[in-house]
Amino acid sequence: MEDLFPHLWQFHLVAGAVALAIALASAWAERRRLRRTNLDAVGFMPWTVIYLTTFLAAIVFLGLSAREWFAV
Protein backbone atom coordinates (compact mmCIF):
# COMPACT_ATOMS: atom_id res chain seq x y z
CA MET A 1 0.00 0.00 0.00
CA GLU A 2 2.96 2.30 0.49
CA ASP A 3 3.56 2.28 -3.26
CA LEU A 4 0.13 3.74 -4.01
CA PHE A 5 -0.28 6.09 -1.06
CA PRO A 6 2.89 7.46 0.53
CA HIS A 7 0.82 9.16 3.26
CA LEU A 8 -2.11 7.76 5.21
CA TRP A 9 -4.23 10.86 4.62
CA GLN A 10 -4.18 10.17 0.89
CA PHE A 11 -5.67 6.72 1.45
CA HIS A 12 -8.35 8.19 3.70
CA LEU A 13 -9.11 10.86 1.11
CA VAL A 14 -9.61 8.31 -1.66
CA ALA A 15 -11.71 6.04 0.56
CA GLY A 16 -13.86 9.01 1.61
CA ALA A 17 -14.34 10.12 -1.98
CA VAL A 18 -15.41 6.62 -3.03
CA ALA A 19 -17.82 6.36 -0.10
CA LEU A 20 -19.24 9.80 -0.93
CA ALA A 21 -19.74 8.80 -4.56
CA ILE A 22 -21.62 5.67 -3.50
CA ALA A 23 -23.72 7.72 -1.08
CA LEU A 24 -24.66 10.19 -3.82
CA ALA A 25 -25.53 7.36 -6.22
CA SER A 26 -27.74 5.68 -3.63
CA ALA A 27 -29.48 8.98 -2.82
CA TRP A 28 -30.20 9.40 -6.52
CA ALA A 29 -31.51 5.82 -6.72
CA GLU A 30 -33.77 6.36 -3.69
CA ARG A 31 -35.18 9.53 -5.22
CA ARG A 32 -35.75 7.68 -8.47
CA ARG A 33 -37.49 4.86 -6.58
CA LEU A 34 -39.78 7.28 -4.77
CA ARG A 35 -40.79 9.00 -8.02
CA ARG A 36 -41.58 5.82 -9.96
CA THR A 37 -44.72 5.69 -12.10
CA ASN A 38 -45.48 1.98 -11.56
CA LEU A 39 -46.20 1.75 -7.82
CA ASP A 40 -46.01 -2.05 -7.88
CA ALA A 41 -42.36 -2.05 -9.04
CA VAL A 42 -40.87 -1.39 -5.62
CA GLY A 43 -37.44 -2.98 -5.95
CA PHE A 44 -35.39 -4.75 -3.31
CA MET A 45 -32.38 -2.55 -2.59
CA PRO A 46 -32.36 -0.73 0.78
CA TRP A 47 -31.14 2.56 -0.68
CA THR A 48 -31.72 4.54 2.51
CA VAL A 49 -29.55 2.18 4.58
CA ILE A 50 -26.85 2.18 1.90
CA TYR A 51 -26.93 5.98 1.82
CA LEU A 52 -26.69 6.36 5.59
CA THR A 53 -23.82 3.90 6.06
CA THR A 54 -21.76 5.18 3.14
CA PHE A 55 -22.34 8.82 4.08
CA LEU A 56 -21.21 8.07 7.63
CA ALA A 57 -18.12 6.29 6.28
CA ALA A 58 -17.41 9.25 3.98
CA ILE A 59 -17.65 11.71 6.87
CA VAL A 60 -15.30 9.61 9.01
CA PHE A 61 -12.74 9.04 6.25
CA LEU A 62 -12.74 12.65 5.09
CA GLY A 63 -12.49 13.86 8.67
CA LEU A 64 -9.51 11.60 9.29
CA SER A 65 -7.95 12.77 6.07
CA ALA A 66 -8.32 16.44 6.99
CA ARG A 67 -7.02 15.82 10.50
CA GLU A 68 -3.92 14.02 9.23
CA TRP A 69 -3.32 16.52 6.42
CA PHE A 70 -3.40 19.52 8.76
CA ALA A 71 -1.14 17.71 11.26
CA VAL A 72 1.62 17.29 8.67
WOKAKA-V255714 format. One record per run of one state. SS is the DSSP state (H for helix, E for strand, C for the rest). FROM is the first residue (numbers start at 1). LEN is the number of residues. If there is no record, write none. Layout:
SS_FROM_LEN ; SS_FROM_LEN
This chain:
C_1_7 ; H_8_27 ; C_35_12 ; H_47_25 ; C_72_1
